[in-house]
Each structure stands twice: as structure tokens, then as C-alpha cells.
Amino acid sequence: MREARMGRCAAGFGLSLVVTSLLNSLILVAKELNSDVMNAFKSAMGHHWVTHGAIVIGMFVVLGLIFSAANAGERFDHDRMLKYIVLAVVISGIVVAGFFLPHLRAAG
């Protein structure tokens, strides 16, 4: 039995979730490692987390619209998209945990 393809918007925003999740973890690490990036984020909107959140939400919406317009649903079924989403979230969690765990031991 052939798996049903996803709808255009569901696939587009699912793929956007995958990309945005990975970029979110990379932005976090970049902010923590580079004081210029952190200061730019702080000065842009008053607090680095506000800027970070605005960028991530903006990326999610823009990429979702782009991927939806590209009709990503033709290339993805529900199971495949779910695997990509879970994999992206796990990788993002490993990146964040891998960055912060050594710092937690040093602080303790």
C-alpha cells in the first residue's frame, strides 16, 4: 500500500520545523560563543532571547511559506516527515546539551 502524500502546507511547515529547529540550536551556540553576536542580539530588541525568538519565529513562517509554495508535499509522506522532525529535534537537543554540559560541570 502506497503511503499518502502530505498536503502542501503541512509538508512545507513540517520541513520548516526541521530546518528552524536545527538553526535555532546553531544560533544559540553562536550567541554564547561570540560576544559580538550576543551584544547585537541584545541591542536589537532589548534582550537577546527576544531577538532570538523573533528570528526563529520569522524563519519558521518564511521558510514554511517558501517550502509550501515549492509543493514539498509531493516529496514527503507523513512517516518520512515525522522521522525528519524527530531527528532534527534530537540533533538540536544534542547540540545544545553538548554545548552546555561542560559549562555546568565547571559552574558546579
N, C-alpha and C positions, 0 to 999 in steps of 0.2 A: 504494500500500500504506500503510495507516494504521500509524503508529508505536505500539508497545505502551506502555501507561501504566506508570509506575513503581509499585512496591509502596508501601504506606502508610508504613512505617518508612524505606525508602530515600529516598523523596521528603521526608519530614519532617526527617530528619537531613541530607540534602543541602541543603535550604533553610536549616536551622540553620547549616550550614557557611558559606553565603553571608553571612548576617546577622552571625554571630560573627566572620568574617574582617574585615568592614568595621568592626564595633565595636571589635575588637582594635586596629586602627590608630588609631582615634579616641581610645581610652583611652591609648595610648602618647603621642600628641601632647598630650593633656590633662595627663598626668603631667609631661611635660617643660616645658610652658608655665606650669603653676600649681604653685607650691611647696607650697601647702596640700594639694592633691591628692596630690602626691608624699609629703609627710610623713604624710598619713593612710594611704596605702598602706604606708609603712614601718612605722608603728606598729601597723597591723592584724595583720600576720603576721611582723614582724621584718625583712623585706626587701621592697622594692616589687615585685620580679619575682615573688616567691612569691604576693603578693596578686593581682597582675595575672593570673598563671596560673590561680589558683583561680577568679577571676571569669570568665575566658574559658572554662574547662572547665565551670564551673557553668552559664554561659549556653548553651553548646553542648548540654549534656544537657537542661536545662529547655526550651529552645526546640525541640529535637528532639522531645521528648515532646509538647509543645503542637502543633507542626506535624503530627506523626504522628496525633494524636487528631483533628485537623481534616481528616484524609484528603487531604493535599496531593497524593497520588499521582494523584488524578483530574484534576488540572490540569497535570501535568508528564509529559513523556516523557524518556527518557534523554538525548537530544541537547540538548533545551532546558535541562535541569538542568546538563549539562556546560558549556554556554555560560555560564550564570549563575555557576557556580563559578569558571570561568576568568576571567570578567570581574571578579568580586569580588576574587579574588586579585591580579589585575593592578592594579586600582584601589587596593587596600590597599598593595601594593608601591610604587606611585607616591606615595601619601600619605606613607609612611614615608621613602622616598628623598627626596621633595621637602622634607620637614622637615629631615632630617639632612644632606643635601649642602651647603647653605650653611654649616653648622656645621663640617663637615670642612675646607672651604677656610679658614675663619677659624683653625682649630687648626693648620693646616699651615704 
